[in-house]
Structures are given as structure tokens and as C-alpha cells.
Amino acid sequence: MFSSDHASAVFFDVDGTLVPRTSSSVFLAGFLGHRDELAEAENAYAAGALDNRQVAELDAAGWAGFPEDQVAGRLVGLPLVSGIKETVSWCRQNAVVPVLATLAWSPVGEYLTGRFGFHRFSGPRLETVGGRFTGRVARHFDEYDKRDFSLAQARELGLDPRSCGAVGDSRSDLPLFASVGLSVAFNASAGARETATVAVDGDDLRSVLPFLSRLVASAP
């Protein structure tokens, strides 16, 4: 039995969704010196040739020695789709809880949550010692962890997952898309489009709002 003061929750992906045409990891790898290698690995993940653990370990190695306190400053220049602030505001005004469900490193989720007012964020963690990254992964986090995080958030909010939505673009969103009532493939891969309830293309995140409105209309 579900009982909540919220109409719904929506789980937003980051890489390829809020960060268009690339990933936050590739963006940061540009400063760290392994951008091309990581971009190739992420393409292999999208094609199913590598798993998330392999890509995360390759990326983490490139962070070795980088100061933890400098990440937020680098993220100021992260390319973002238009309309994030307004979409989060719409969610709040309509009793829809906006959550980041992402495989991006935890500093990215923390930065975006603080900047735009998301409720929570997920993600893998990089190991640090003495304020610097070691080049190792402290916690792996894959597409199934992303799904499980989102379902746990729904339970915590007293919501039936079938009353919730997800907005994403790729392979990492497929388990979550299959577990919620409304899935929106935003500027998405063919596989995500085939799985999603609806597909939307555009340069502004607000283009998903007419579909997210269904969650409010169907709320008890």
C-alpha cells in the first residue's frame, strides 16, 4: 500500500540527457588528459562491448593525483541542456519529486543537485586519500544499481514506481525505463526509443513537460 504527499517522482539521467551529446566524464577527462581514450570506451559501452565496471576503472585511473577540491570549479563549464532550472521548478510546483538517477561520478551529481535543487542523486564514487583522487573506484554503480536506487527512492517517498517517470537517453536507462510507469527517451539512442513510452527530441528539457504532466493528471 502506497501513501504519499507527492504526486510522483521523476528520475533524470545526466550523461547524454542533461549533458547533451557527450558525458560529464568525457568533459572532465579533457582536463585530466584521457578524453579520447574514455570517449572510445564509452562508445564501446553503448555498443555492449564493454561493461560499466571496465569503463569506470579506465576513467578512474586518469583521475590519479587530481585534487578533490578542484572538481566543482571544473564543472562550472559543463555543457548542459537548456531548461533544467525551469523543469525542476515545474516538478516542485506540481508535487513531482525531481531526482538524479545517473552513472556520473558522485561529484557531478552533487554539483548538479546543489545548482538546480534536485532531491537526491546517485552515482559511483572515486577513491580519495588526503584530498586527492587515487585512481581507483571506491564504489561501482551500474545500470541495475541505478534502477534499484530509483525504486528505493520511490519507496522512501511512499510512491508506487508505476506512478513515477524517468527521462534518459541510452543503455544505462533501460532497466529503469522498464520499472516505471512513464519513460521518456530524450535525444535518445535507438534502443532507448524502442523501450520508452515516448521519445522526444529538442534542445530544451522543458520539451518533456507535456508528457510528465501525465503523472500529475493520473495522481490519486
Buried (B, 14 or more C-beta within 10 A) or exposed (E): EEEBEBBBBBBBBBBBBBBBEBBBBBBBBBBBEBBEBBBEBBEBBBEEEBEBEEBBBBBBBBBBEBEBEEBBEBBEEBEBBBBBBBBBBBBEEBBBBBBBBBBBBBBBBBBBBEBBBBBBBBBBBBBBEEEBBBBBBEEBBBBEBBBBBBBEBBEEBEBBBEBBBBBBBBBBBBBBBEBBBBBBBBBBBEBBBEBBBBBBEEEEBBBBBEBBEBBBEEBE
